[in-house]
């Protein structure tokens, strides 16, 4: 996989996590600084996601982006917002992680050359 495309996907994921965290902090968009973080985070996320999709398969990219976003958001909720997670959610997050590993190591999905 092209390192630049992997970097674009990683930046898309990081920006999505920033946007989602800012959304939690925005207090229904009444906190304008956090609301700005939502806009910048999500716009940046979609920009970098678009770059990654130039040559990577849409199914694989979207699955990784959303799955890592779910796992990351869950971790942020636990660490920074004192949210809890029950055993069923732990199993669910674990299954998501297994899916990411399968997609990145076993799956042969690819995008044909233009």
Biopython code that builds the backbone (N, CA, C, O; Angstrom):
import numpy as np
from Bio.PDB.StructureBuilder import StructureBuilder

atoms = [
    (1, "UNK", "N", (0.838, -1.175, 0.000)),
    (1, "UNK", "CA", (0.000, 0.000, 0.000)),
    (1, "UNK", "C", (0.888, 1.245, 0.000)),
    (1, "UNK", "O", (1.908, 1.288, 0.689)),
    (2, "UNK", "N", (0.502, 2.236, -0.761)),
    (2, "UNK", "CA", (1.241, 3.488, -0.866)),
    (2, "UNK", "C", (1.253, 4.202, 0.493)),
    (2, "UNK", "O", (0.188, 4.472, 1.048)),
    (3, "UNK", "N", (2.434, 4.510, 1.037)),
    (3, "UNK", "CA", (2.508, 5.160, 2.350)),
    (3, "UNK", "C", (1.770, 6.500, 2.413)),
    (3, "UNK", "O", (1.209, 6.846, 3.453)),
    (4, "UNK", "N", (1.765, 7.253, 1.318)),
    (4, "UNK", "CA", (1.060, 8.536, 1.311)),
    (4, "UNK", "C", (-0.444, 8.335, 1.460)),
    (4, "UNK", "O", (-1.116, 9.124, 2.124)),
    (5, "UNK", "N", (-0.974, 7.279, 0.842)),
    (5, "UNK", "CA", (-2.406, 6.999, 0.955)),
    (5, "UNK", "C", (-2.757, 6.507, 2.353)),
    (5, "UNK", "O", (-3.816, 6.836, 2.886)),
    (6, "UNK", "N", (-1.870, 5.722, 2.941)),
    (6, "UNK", "CA", (-2.078, 5.263, 4.317)),
    (6, "UNK", "C", (-2.040, 6.460, 5.266)),
    (6, "UNK", "O", (-2.836, 6.539, 6.202)),
    (7, "UNK", "N", (-1.117, 7.390, 5.025)),
    (7, "UNK", "CA", (-1.049, 8.607, 5.831)),
    (7, "UNK", "C", (-2.335, 9.422, 5.680)),
    (7, "UNK", "O", (-2.860, 9.937, 6.667)),
    (8, "UNK", "N", (-2.842, 9.540, 4.453)),
    (8, "UNK", "CA", (-4.090, 10.273, 4.228)),
    (8, "UNK", "C", (-5.232, 9.629, 5.008)),
    (8, "UNK", "O", (-6.048, 10.334, 5.602)),
    (9, "UNK", "N", (-5.297, 8.303, 5.011)),
    (9, "UNK", "CA", (-6.344, 7.606, 5.765)),
    (9, "UNK", "C", (-6.164, 7.839, 7.265)),
    (9, "UNK", "O", (-7.143, 8.070, 7.974)),
    (10, "UNK", "N", (-4.935, 7.781, 7.750)),
    (10, "UNK", "CA", (-4.675, 8.026, 9.173)),
    (10, "UNK", "C", (-5.071, 9.449, 9.566)),
    (10, "UNK", "O", (-5.639, 9.663, 10.638)),
    (11, "UNK", "N", (-4.773, 10.419, 8.705)),
    (11, "UNK", "CA", (-5.157, 11.804, 8.981)),
    (11, "UNK", "C", (-6.672, 11.974, 8.942)),
    (11, "UNK", "O", (-7.230, 12.744, 9.723)),
    (12, "UNK", "N", (-7.337, 11.260, 8.038)),
    (12, "UNK", "CA", (-8.801, 11.301, 7.983)),
    (12, "UNK", "C", (-9.394, 10.775, 9.282)),
    (12, "UNK", "O", (-10.348, 11.347, 9.809)),
    (13, "UNK", "N", (-8.834, 9.694, 9.795)),
    (13, "UNK", "CA", (-9.320, 9.111, 11.048)),
    (13, "UNK", "C", (-9.062, 10.061, 12.212)),
    (13, "UNK", "O", (-9.949, 10.290, 13.035)),
    (14, "UNK", "N", (-7.855, 10.615, 12.285)),
    (14, "UNK", "CA", (-7.521, 11.538, 13.373)),
    (14, "UNK", "C", (-8.424, 12.769, 13.349)),
    (14, "UNK", "O", (-8.902, 13.213, 14.392)),
    (15, "UNK", "N", (-8.656, 13.316, 12.162)),
    (15, "UNK", "CA", (-9.511, 14.494, 12.040)),
    (15, "UNK", "C", (-10.952, 14.171, 12.420)),
    (15, "UNK", "O", (-11.638, 14.999, 13.019)),
    (16, "UNK", "N", (-11.411, 12.973, 12.076)),
    (16, "UNK", "CA", (-12.771, 12.560, 12.451)),
    (16, "UNK", "C", (-12.888, 12.451, 13.963)),
    (16, "UNK", "O", (-13.912, 12.830, 14.531)),
    (17, "UNK", "N", (-11.863, 11.942, 14.618)),
    (17, "UNK", "CA", (-11.871, 11.849, 16.080)),
    (17, "UNK", "C", (-11.872, 13.237, 16.719)),
    (17, "UNK", "O", (-12.542, 13.456, 17.728)),
    (18, "UNK", "N", (-11.125, 14.172, 16.138)),
    (18, "UNK", "CA", (-11.138, 15.556, 16.624)),
    (18, "UNK", "C", (-12.536, 16.146, 16.472)),
    (18, "UNK", "O", (-13.061, 16.755, 17.404)),
    (19, "UNK", "N", (-13.139, 15.965, 15.296)),
    (19, "UNK", "CA", (-14.475, 16.500, 15.053)),
    (19, "UNK", "C", (-15.517, 15.913, 15.985)),
    (19, "UNK", "O", (-16.377, 16.636, 16.489)),
    (20, "UNK", "N", (-15.451, 14.618, 16.219)),
    (20, "UNK", "CA", (-16.422, 13.963, 17.092)),
    (20, "UNK", "C", (-16.232, 14.394, 18.541)),
    (20, "UNK", "O", (-17.210, 14.617, 19.255)),
    (21, "UNK", "N", (-14.986, 14.511, 18.977)),
    (21, "UNK", "CA", (-14.720, 14.979, 20.337)),
    (21, "UNK", "C", (-15.195, 16.418, 20.504)),
    (21, "UNK", "O", (-15.791, 16.762, 21.525)),
    (22, "UNK", "N", (-14.938, 17.249, 19.516)),
    (22, "UNK", "CA", (-15.410, 18.635, 19.562)),
    (22, "UNK", "C", (-16.933, 18.690, 19.586)),
    (22, "UNK", "O", (-17.514, 19.562, 20.232)),
    (23, "UNK", "N", (-17.579, 17.765, 18.887)),
    (23, "UNK", "CA", (-19.042, 17.710, 18.894)),
    (23, "UNK", "C", (-19.552, 17.451, 20.304)),
    (23, "UNK", "O", (-20.538, 18.055, 20.727)),
    (24, "UNK", "N", (-18.897, 16.569, 21.029)),
    (24, "UNK", "CA", (-19.264, 16.287, 22.421)),
    (24, "UNK", "C", (-19.091, 17.539, 23.274)),
    (24, "UNK", "O", (-19.901, 17.802, 24.163)),
    (25, "UNK", "N", (-18.045, 18.308, 23.008)),
    (25, "UNK", "CA", (-17.736, 19.505, 23.791)),
    (25, "UNK", "C", (-18.539, 20.736, 23.375)),
    (25, "UNK", "O", (-18.513, 21.749, 24.074)),
    (26, "UNK", "N", (-19.245, 20.666, 22.261)),
    (26, "UNK", "CA", (-19.896, 21.861, 21.707)),
    (26, "UNK", "C", (-21.156, 22.292, 22.454)),
    (26, "UNK", "O", (-21.660, 23.391, 22.224)),
    (27, "UNK", "N", (-21.667, 21.452, 23.334)),
    (27, "UNK", "CA", (-22.887, 21.786, 24.090)),
    (27, "UNK", "C", (-24.009, 22.241, 23.165)),
    (27, "UNK", "O", (-24.555, 23.333, 23.317)),
    (28, "UNK", "N", (-24.340, 21.386, 22.207)),
    (28, "UNK", "CA", (-25.418, 21.723, 21.277)),
    (28, "UNK", "C", (-25.066, 22.908, 20.397)),
    (28, "UNK", "O", (-25.942, 23.685, 20.016)),
    (29, "UNK", "N", (-23.804, 23.048, 20.078)),
    (29, "UNK", "CA", (-23.263, 24.116, 19.236)),
    (29, "UNK", "C", (-23.295, 25.489, 19.903)),
    (29, "UNK", "O", (-23.149, 26.505, 19.224)),
    (30, "UNK", "N", (-23.485, 25.535, 21.233)),
    (30, "UNK", "CA", (-23.446, 26.821, 21.936)),
    (30, "UNK", "C", (-22.015, 27.221, 22.298)),
    (30, "UNK", "O", (-21.751, 28.396, 22.555)),
    (31, "UNK", "N", (-21.099, 26.267, 22.322)),
    (31, "UNK", "CA", (-19.682, 26.555, 22.538)),
    (31, "UNK", "C", (-19.062, 26.736, 21.148)),
    (31, "UNK", "O", (-18.837, 25.771, 20.418)),
    (32, "UNK", "N", (-18.794, 27.997, 20.806)),
    (32, "UNK", "CA", (-18.387, 28.301, 19.433)),
    (32, "UNK", "C", (-16.986, 27.802, 19.085)),
    (32, "UNK", "O", (-16.721, 27.465, 17.931)),
    (33, "UNK", "N", (-16.099, 27.752, 20.057)),
    (33, "UNK", "CA", (-14.755, 27.229, 19.785)),
    (33, "UNK", "C", (-14.849, 25.743, 19.445)),
    (33, "UNK", "O", (-14.260, 25.284, 18.466)),
    (34, "UNK", "N", (-15.593, 24.995, 20.259)),
    (34, "UNK", "CA", (-15.766, 23.565, 19.986)),
    (34, "UNK", "C", (-16.514, 23.352, 18.672)),
    (34, "UNK", "O", (-16.207, 22.421, 17.927)),
    (35, "UNK", "N", (-17.486, 24.204, 18.386)),
    (35, "UNK", "CA", (-18.218, 24.097, 17.122)),
    (35, "UNK", "C", (-17.272, 24.299, 15.940)),
    (35, "UNK", "O", (-17.391, 23.615, 14.923)),
    (36, "UNK", "N", (-16.340, 25.231, 16.070)),
    (36, "UNK", "CA", (-15.319, 25.403, 15.033)),
    (36, "UNK", "C", (-14.484, 24.148, 14.869)),
    (36, "UNK", "O", (-14.110, 23.788, 13.752)),
    (37, "UNK", "N", (-14.189, 23.479, 15.979)),
    (37, "UNK", "CA", (-13.459, 22.216, 15.926)),
    (37, "UNK", "C", (-14.231, 21.133, 15.200)),
    (37, "UNK", "O", (-13.646, 20.304, 14.503)),
    (38, "UNK", "N", (-15.553, 21.140, 15.365)),
    (38, "UNK", "CA", (-16.404, 20.182, 14.648)),
    (38, "UNK", "C", (-16.269, 20.406, 13.146)),
    (38, "UNK", "O", (-16.037, 19.465, 12.387)),
    (39, "UNK", "N", (-16.416, 21.653, 12.729)),
    (39, "UNK", "CA", (-16.369, 21.980, 11.301)),
    (39, "UNK", "C", (-14.995, 21.653, 10.713)),
    (39, "UNK", "O", (-14.900, 20.996, 9.676)),
    (40, "UNK", "N", (-13.944, 22.109, 11.370)),
    (40, "UNK", "CA", (-12.588, 21.860, 10.870)),
    (40, "UNK", "C", (-12.275, 20.366, 10.875)),
    (40, "UNK", "O", (-11.702, 19.844, 9.919)),
    (41, "UNK", "N", (-12.652, 19.683, 11.949)),
    (41, "UNK", "CA", (-12.380, 18.250, 12.052)),
    (41, "UNK", "C", (-13.053, 17.450, 10.958)),
    (41, "UNK", "O", (-12.415, 16.630, 10.297)),
    (42, "UNK", "N", (-14.349, 17.686, 10.763)),
    (42, "UNK", "CA", (-15.062, 16.896, 9.758)),
    (42, "UNK", "C", (-14.681, 17.274, 8.329)),
    (42, "UNK", "O", (-14.571, 16.399, 7.470)),
    (43, "UNK", "N", (-14.477, 18.569, 8.062)),
    (43, "UNK", "CA", (-14.037, 18.955, 6.713)),
    (43, "UNK", "C", (-12.669, 18.356, 6.402)),
    (43, "UNK", "O", (-12.444, 17.852, 5.302)),
    (44, "UNK", "N", (-11.764, 18.412, 7.364)),
    (44, "UNK", "CA", (-10.436, 17.822, 7.167)),
    (44, "UNK", "C", (-10.532, 16.320, 6.969)),
    (44, "UNK", "O", (-9.842, 15.745, 6.126)),
    (45, "UNK", "N", (-11.395, 15.692, 7.754)),
    (45, "UNK", "CA", (-11.555, 14.244, 7.646)),
    (45, "UNK", "C", (-12.008, 13.846, 6.246)),
    (45, "UNK", "O", (-11.454, 12.923, 5.649)),
    (46, "UNK", "N", (-13.001, 14.535, 5.730)),
    (46, "UNK", "CA", (-13.493, 14.184, 4.399)),
    (46, "UNK", "C", (-12.483, 14.533, 3.309)),
    (46, "UNK", "O", (-12.408, 13.842, 2.293)),
    (47, "UNK", "N", (-11.710, 15.590, 3.508)),
    (47, "UNK", "CA", (-10.662, 15.921, 2.542)),
    (47, "UNK", "C", (-9.646, 14.780, 2.458)),
    (47, "UNK", "O", (-9.343, 14.293, 1.369)),
    (48, "UNK", "N", (-9.126, 14.359, 3.602)),
    (48, "UNK", "CA", (-8.122, 13.291, 3.611)),
    (48, "UNK", "C", (-8.718, 11.949, 3.199)),
    (48, "UNK", "O", (-8.040, 11.135, 2.572)),
    (49, "UNK", "N", (-9.974, 11.717, 3.546)),
    (49, "UNK", "CA", (-10.640, 10.488, 3.106)),
    (49, "UNK", "C", (-10.721, 10.465, 1.581)),
    (49, "UNK", "O", (-10.506, 9.424, 0.960)),
    (50, "UNK", "N", (-11.029, 11.598, 0.987)),
    (50, "UNK", "CA", (-11.066, 11.695, -0.471)),
    (50, "UNK", "C", (-9.721, 11.403, -1.104)),
    (50, "UNK", "O", (-9.648, 10.754, -2.148)),
    (51, "UNK", "N", (-8.652, 11.881, -0.474)),
    (51, "UNK", "CA", (-7.310, 11.579, -0.990)),
    (51, "UNK", "C", (-7.029, 10.083, -0.928)),
    (51, "UNK", "O", (-6.505, 9.505, -1.880)),
    (52, "UNK", "N", (-7.377, 9.462, 0.186)),
    (52, "UNK", "CA", (-7.142, 8.017, 0.333)),
    (52, "UNK", "C", (-7.933, 7.223, -0.696)),
    (52, "UNK", "O", (-7.471, 6.189, -1.179)),
    (53, "UNK", "N", (-9.121, 7.705, -1.029)),
    (53, "UNK", "CA", (-9.980, 6.980, -1.968)),
    (53, "UNK", "C", (-9.535, 7.106, -3.419)),
    (53, "UNK", "O", (-10.080, 6.428, -4.290)),
    (54, "UNK", "N", (-8.554, 7.961, -3.692)),
    (54, "UNK", "CA", (-8.071, 8.092, -5.066)),
    (54, "UNK", "C", (-7.538, 6.773, -5.607)),
    (54, "UNK", "O", (-7.676, 6.492, -6.797)),
    (55, "UNK", "N", (-6.930, 5.958, -4.743)),
    (55, "UNK", "CA", (-6.332, 4.718, -5.242)),
    (55, "UNK", "C", (-6.564, 3.508, -4.340)),
    (55, "UNK", "O", (-6.102, 2.410, -4.650)),
    (56, "UNK", "N", (-7.267, 3.694, -3.236)),
    (56, "UNK", "CA", (-7.571, 2.566, -2.356)),
    (56, "UNK", "C", (-9.038, 2.184, -2.520)),
    (56, "UNK", "O", (-9.856, 3.039, -2.856)),
    (57, "UNK", "N", (-9.388, 0.924, -2.290)),
    (57, "UNK", "CA", (-10.775, 0.482, -2.482)),
    (57, "UNK", "C", (-11.728, 1.112, -1.461)),
    (57, "UNK", "O", (-11.440, 1.151, -0.265)),
    (58, "UNK", "N", (-12.858, 1.598, -1.955)),
    (58, "UNK", "CA", (-13.807, 2.319, -1.119)),
    (58, "UNK", "C", (-14.311, 1.475, 0.051)),
    (58, "UNK", "O", (-14.445, 1.986, 1.163)),
    (59, "UNK", "N", (-14.589, 0.210, -0.180)),
    (59, "UNK", "CA", (-15.099, -0.645, 0.889)),
    (59, "UNK", "C", (-14.100, -0.803, 2.015)),
    (59, "UNK", "O", (-14.456, -0.707, 3.189)),
    (60, "UNK", "N", (-12.859, -1.043, 1.661)),
    (60, "UNK", "CA", (-11.808, -1.225, 2.667)),
    (60, "UNK", "C", (-11.543, 0.085, 3.407)),
    (60, "UNK", "O", (-11.449, 0.094, 4.635)),
    (61, "UNK", "N", (-11.422, 1.180, 2.675)),
    (61, "UNK", "CA", (-11.134, 2.476, 3.285)),
    (61, "UNK", "C", (-12.252, 2.887, 4.230)),
    (61, "UNK", "O", (-11.990, 3.286, 5.365)),
    (62, "UNK", "N", (-13.490, 2.794, 3.776)),
    (62, "UNK", "CA", (-14.604, 3.226, 4.620)),
    (62, "UNK", "C", (-14.736, 2.337, 5.849)),
    (62, "UNK", "O", (-15.022, 2.828, 6.941)),
    (63, "UNK", "N", (-14.532, 1.042, 5.682)),
    (63, "UNK", "CA", (-14.619, 0.125, 6.822)),
    (63, "UNK", "C", (-13.548, 0.455, 7.862)),
    (63, "UNK", "O", (-13.835, 0.494, 9.058)),
    (64, "UNK", "N", (-12.330, 0.691, 7.414)),
    (64, "UNK", "CA", (-11.247, 1.013, 8.349)),
    (64, "UNK", "C", (-11.502, 2.365, 9.001)),
    (64, "UNK", "O", (-11.351, 2.503, 10.215)),
    (65, "UNK", "N", (-11.886, 3.362, 8.213)),
    (65, "UNK", "CA", (-12.146, 4.708, 8.730)),
    (65, "UNK", "C", (-13.236, 4.682, 9.791)),
    (65, "UNK", "O", (-13.069, 5.252, 10.870)),
    (66, "UNK", "N", (-14.338, 4.032, 9.496)),
    (66, "UNK", "CA", (-15.439, 4.021, 10.455)),
    (66, "UNK", "C", (-15.125, 3.144, 11.662)),
    (66, "UNK", "O", (-15.471, 3.503, 12.788)),
    (67, "UNK", "N", (-14.479, 2.006, 11.446)),
    (67, "UNK", "CA", (-14.173, 1.104, 12.560)),
    (67, "UNK", "C", (-13.167, 1.727, 13.526)),
    (67, "UNK", "O", (-13.365, 1.687, 14.741)),
    (68, "UNK", "N", (-12.101, 2.296, 12.994)),
    (68, "UNK", "CA", (-11.117, 2.934, 13.874)),
    (68, "UNK", "C", (-11.753, 4.144, 14.556)),
    (68, "UNK", "O", (-11.432, 4.450, 15.704)),
    (69, "UNK", "N", (-12.649, 4.831, 13.854)),
    (69, "UNK", "CA", (-13.384, 5.933, 14.473)),
    (69, "UNK", "C", (-14.229, 5.470, 15.647)),
    (69, "UNK", "O", (-14.271, 6.137, 16.681)),
    (70, "UNK", "N", (-14.901, 4.337, 15.501)),
    (70, "UNK", "CA", (-15.721, 3.792, 16.588)),
    (70, "UNK", "C", (-14.844, 3.412, 17.778)),
    (70, "UNK", "O", (-15.139, 3.773, 18.917)),
    (71, "UNK", "N", (-13.774, 2.689, 17.506)),
    (71, "UNK", "CA", (-12.875, 2.261, 18.586)),
    (71, "UNK", "C", (-12.237, 3.481, 19.252)),
    (71, "UNK", "O", (-12.178, 3.559, 20.479)),
    (72, "UNK", "N", (-11.765, 4.426, 18.451)),
    (72, "UNK", "CA", (-11.138, 5.626, 19.001)),
    (72, "UNK", "C", (-12.102, 6.473, 19.803)),
    (72, "UNK", "O", (-11.748, 6.980, 20.868)),
    (73, "UNK", "N", (-13.318, 6.633, 19.304)),
    (73, "UNK", "CA", (-14.325, 7.411, 20.013)),
    (73, "UNK", "C", (-14.687, 6.745, 21.335)),
    (73, "UNK", "O", (-14.878, 7.423, 22.345)),
    (74, "UNK", "N", (-14.779, 5.431, 21.328)),
    (74, "UNK", "CA", (-15.052, 4.699, 22.564)),
    (74, "UNK", "C", (-13.934, 4.935, 23.576)),
    (74, "UNK", "O", (-14.201, 5.178, 24.753)),
    (75, "UNK", "N", (-12.690, 4.863, 23.123)),
    (75, "UNK", "CA", (-11.546, 5.092, 24.014)),
    (75, "UNK", "C", (-11.537, 6.522, 24.549)),
    (75, "UNK", "O", (-11.272, 6.739, 25.732)),
    (76, "UNK", "N", (-11.823, 7.486, 23.697)),
    (76, "UNK", "CA", (-11.873, 8.887, 24.131)),
    (76, "UNK", "C", (-12.968, 9.076, 25.175)),
    (76, "UNK", "O", (-12.767, 9.768, 26.173)),
    (77, "UNK", "N", (-14.118, 8.465, 24.944)),
    (77, "UNK", "CA", (-15.203, 8.548, 25.924)),
    (77, "UNK", "C", (-14.802, 7.984, 27.273)),
    (77, "UNK", "O", (-15.123, 8.559, 28.313)),
    (78, "UNK", "N", (-14.103, 6.861, 27.257)),
    (78, "UNK", "CA", (-13.644, 6.233, 28.503)),
    (78, "UNK", "C", (-12.617, 7.101, 29.228)),
    (78, "UNK", "O", (-12.735, 7.347, 30.428)),
    (79, "UNK", "N", (-11.619, 7.557, 28.491)),
    (79, "UNK", "CA", (-10.479, 8.247, 29.099)),
    (79, "UNK", "C", (-10.796, 9.691, 29.478)),
    (79, "UNK", "O", (-10.452, 10.132, 30.574)),
    (80, "UNK", "N", (-11.444, 10.427, 28.585)),
    (80, "UNK", "CA", (-11.609, 11.860, 28.800)),
    (80, "UNK", "C", (-12.977, 12.281, 29.326)),
    (80, "UNK", "O", (-13.109, 13.361, 29.901)),
    (81, "UNK", "N", (-13.983, 11.454, 29.140)),
    (81, "UNK", "CA", (-15.327, 11.837, 29.562)),
    (81, "UNK", "C", (-15.894, 10.935, 30.654)),
    (81, "UNK", "O", (-17.049, 11.094, 31.050)),
    (82, "UNK", "N", (-15.096, 9.997, 31.140)),
    (82, "UNK", "CA", (-15.533, 9.129, 32.225)),
    (82, "UNK", "C", (-16.695, 8.225, 31.872)),
    (82, "UNK", "O", (-17.432, 7.783, 32.754)),
    (83, "UNK", "N", (-16.866, 7.946, 30.590)),
    (83, "UNK", "CA", (-17.948, 7.065, 30.168)),
    (83, "UNK", "C", (-17.584, 5.623, 30.500)),
    (83, "UNK", "O", (-16.408, 5.287, 30.640)),
    (84, "UNK", "N", (-18.596, 4.782, 30.622)),
    (84, "UNK", "CA", (-18.344, 3.381, 30.959)),
    (84, "UNK", "C", (-18.634, 2.500, 29.752)),
    (84, "UNK", "O", (-19.258, 2.925, 28.780)),
    (85, "UNK", "N", (-18.166, 1.274, 29.841)),
    (85, "UNK", "CA", (-18.387, 0.308, 28.771)),
    (85, "UNK", "C", (-18.703, -1.031, 29.437)),
    (85, "UNK", "O", (-18.018, -1.439, 30.375)),
    (86, "UNK", "N", (-19.727, -1.702, 28.954)),
    (86, "UNK", "CA", (-20.106, -2.991, 29.541)),
    (86, "UNK", "C", (-19.467, -4.135, 28.757)),
    (86, "UNK", "O", (-18.903, -3.914, 27.685)),
    (87, "UNK", "N", (-19.551, -5.358, 29.288)),
    (87, "UNK", "CA", (-18.898, -6.490, 28.616)),
    (87, "UNK", "C", (-19.344, -6.701, 27.167)),
    (87, "UNK", "O", (-18.528, -7.059, 26.318)),
    (88, "UNK", "N", (-20.610, -6.487, 26.880)),
    (88, "UNK", "CA", (-21.082, -6.658, 25.502)),
    (88, "UNK", "C", (-20.408, -5.652, 24.575)),
    (88, "UNK", "O", (-20.054, -5.987, 23.445)),
    (89, "UNK", "N", (-20.231, -4.431, 25.046)),
    (89, "UNK", "CA", (-19.570, -3.414, 24.231)),
    (89, "UNK", "C", (-18.093, -3.743, 24.038)),
    (89, "UNK", "O", (-17.535, -3.494, 22.969)),
    (90, "UNK", "N", (-17.461, -4.300, 25.064)),
    (90, "UNK", "CA", (-16.059, -4.712, 24.934)),
    (90, "UNK", "C", (-15.930, -5.779, 23.852)),
    (90, "UNK", "O", (-15.017, -5.728, 23.028)),
    (91, "UNK", "N", (-16.849, -6.748, 23.859)),
    (91, "UNK", "CA", (-16.838, -7.792, 22.827)),
    (91, "UNK", "C", (-17.061, -7.167, 21.455)),
    (91, "UNK", "O", (-16.377, -7.517, 20.493)),
    (92, "UNK", "N", (-18.011, -6.245, 21.361)),
    (92, "UNK", "CA", (-18.285, -5.589, 20.086)),
    (92, "UNK", "C", (-17.088, -4.831, 19.554)),
    (92, "UNK", "O", (-16.763, -4.930, 18.371)),
    (93, "UNK", "N", (-16.426, -4.072, 20.420)),
    (93, "UNK", "CA", (-15.230, -3.333, 20.007)),
    (93, "UNK", "C", (-14.128, -4.312, 19.610)),
    (93, "UNK", "O", (-13.397, -4.070, 18.650)),
    (94, "UNK", "N", (-14.010, -5.410, 20.341)),
    (94, "UNK", "CA", (-13.027, -6.437, 19.987)),
    (94, "UNK", "C", (-13.283, -7.017, 18.613)),
    (94, "UNK", "O", (-12.348, -7.237, 17.843)),
    (95, "UNK", "N", (-14.548, -7.266, 18.300)),
    (95, "UNK", "CA", (-14.890, -7.789, 16.974)),
    (95, "UNK", "C", (-14.571, -6.774, 15.878)),
    (95, "UNK", "O", (-14.133, -7.143, 14.789)),
    (96, "UNK", "N", (-14.793, -5.503, 16.172)),
    (96, "UNK", "CA", (-14.434, -4.459, 15.208)),
    (96, "UNK", "C", (-12.928, -4.491, 14.949)),
    (96, "UNK", "O", (-12.489, -4.400, 13.802)),
    (97, "UNK", "N", (-12.145, -4.619, 16.010)),
    (97, "UNK", "CA", (-10.687, -4.685, 15.853)),
    (97, "UNK", "C", (-10.265, -5.902, 15.039)),
    (97, "UNK", "O", (-9.361, -5.810, 14.209)),
    (98, "UNK", "N", (-10.915, -7.043, 15.271)),
    (98, "UNK", "CA", (-10.625, -8.241, 14.474)),
    (98, "UNK", "C", (-10.936, -7.967, 13.006)),
    (98, "UNK", "O", (-10.173, -8.362, 12.125)),
    (99, "UNK", "N", (-12.044, -7.297, 12.745)),
    (99, "UNK", "CA", (-12.402, -6.954, 11.373)),
    (99, "UNK", "C", (-11.367, -6.071, 10.708)),
    (99, "UNK", "O", (-11.046, -6.262, 9.534)),
    (100, "UNK", "N", (-10.837, -5.100, 11.450)),
    (100, "UNK", "CA", (-9.798, -4.228, 10.899)),
    (100, "UNK", "C", (-8.559, -5.042, 10.543)),
    (100, "UNK", "O", (-7.973, -4.857, 9.476)),
    (101, "UNK", "N", (-8.166, -5.937, 11.435)),
    (101, "UNK", "CA", (-6.993, -6.776, 11.173)),
    (101, "UNK", "C", (-7.215, -7.622, 9.923)),
    (101, "UNK", "O", (-6.326, -7.727, 9.079)),
    (102, "UNK", "N", (-8.389, -8.222, 9.802)),
    (102, "UNK", "CA", (-8.681, -9.035, 8.618)),
    (102, "UNK", "C", (-8.638, -8.200, 7.345)),
    (102, "UNK", "O", (-8.082, -8.630, 6.334)),
    (103, "UNK", "N", (-9.223, -7.010, 7.392)),
    (103, "UNK", "CA", (-9.234, -6.148, 6.206)),
    (103, "UNK", "C", (-7.831, -5.732, 5.783)),
    (103, "UNK", "O", (-7.532, -5.654, 4.592)),
    (104, "UNK", "N", (-6.986, -5.469, 6.749)),
    (104, "UNK", "CA", (-5.665, -4.944, 6.410)),
    (104, "UNK", "C", (-4.626, -6.022, 6.139)),
    (104, "UNK", "O", (-3.606, -5.742, 5.511)),
    (105, "UNK", "N", (-4.861, -7.246, 6.597)),
    (105, "UNK", "CA", (-3.841, -8.281, 6.418)),
    (105, "UNK", "C", (-4.257, -9.415, 5.489)),
    (105, "UNK", "O", (-3.414, -9.965, 4.780)),
    (106, "UNK", "N", (-5.517, -9.771, 5.479)),
    (106, "UNK", "CA", (-5.961, -10.950, 4.734)),
    (106, "UNK", "C", (-6.699, -10.588, 3.454)),
    (106, "UNK", "O", (-6.540, -11.248, 2.427)),
    (107, "UNK", "N", (-7.506, -9.535, 3.521)),
    (107, "UNK", "CA", (-8.345, -9.173, 2.379)),
    (107, "UNK", "C", (-7.497, -8.806, 1.165)),
    (107, "UNK", "O", (-6.514, -8.074, 1.277)),
    (108, "UNK", "N", (-7.891, -9.322, 0.014)),
    (108, "UNK", "CA", (-7.193, -9.015, -1.231)),
    (108, "UNK", "C", (-7.891, -7.939, -2.035)),
    (108, "UNK", "O", (-7.570, -7.742, -3.207)),
    (109, "UNK", "N", (-8.849, -7.231, -1.427)),
    (109, "UNK", "CA", (-9.578, -6.189, -2.147)),
    (109, "UNK", "C", (-8.610, -5.113, -2.630)),
    (109, "UNK", "O", (-7.694, -4.716, -1.910)),
    (110, "UNK", "N", (-8.824, -4.655, -3.842)),
    (110, "UNK", "CA", (-7.979, -3.613, -4.412)),
    (110, "UNK", "C", (-8.778, -2.803, -5.421)),
    (110, "UNK", "O", (-9.860, -3.201, -5.854)),
    (111, "UNK", "N", (-8.218, -1.659, -5.781)),
    (111, "UNK", "CA", (-8.829, -0.801, -6.783)),
    (111, "UNK", "C", (-8.088, -1.002, -8.097)),
    (111, "UNK", "O", (-6.865, -0.862, -8.138)),
    (112, "UNK", "N", (-8.807, -1.332, -9.184)),
    (112, "UNK", "CA", (-8.123, -1.500, -10.466)),
    (112, "UNK", "C", (-7.535, -0.172, -10.952)),
    (112, "UNK", "O", (-8.046, 0.901, -10.633)),
    (113, "UNK", "N", (-6.476, -0.264, -11.711)),
    (113, "UNK", "CA", (-5.849, 0.941, -12.271)),
    (113, "UNK", "C", (-6.818, 1.611, -13.229)),
    (113, "UNK", "O", (-7.611, 0.949, -13.898)),
    (114, "UNK", "N", (-6.740, 2.935, -13.283)),
    (114, "UNK", "CA", (-7.638, 3.706, -14.169)),
    (114, "UNK", "C", (-7.204, 3.548, -15.600)),
    (114, "UNK", "O", (-7.825, 4.115, -16.500)),
]
sb = StructureBuilder()
sb.init_structure("model")
sb.init_model(0)
sb.init_chain("A")
sb.init_seg("    ")
for serial, (resi, resn, name, xyz) in enumerate(atoms, 1):
    if name == "N":
        sb.init_residue(resn, " ", resi, " ")
    sb.init_atom(name, np.array(xyz, "f"), 0.0, 1.0, " ", f" {name:<3s}", serial, name[0])
structure = sb.get_structure()
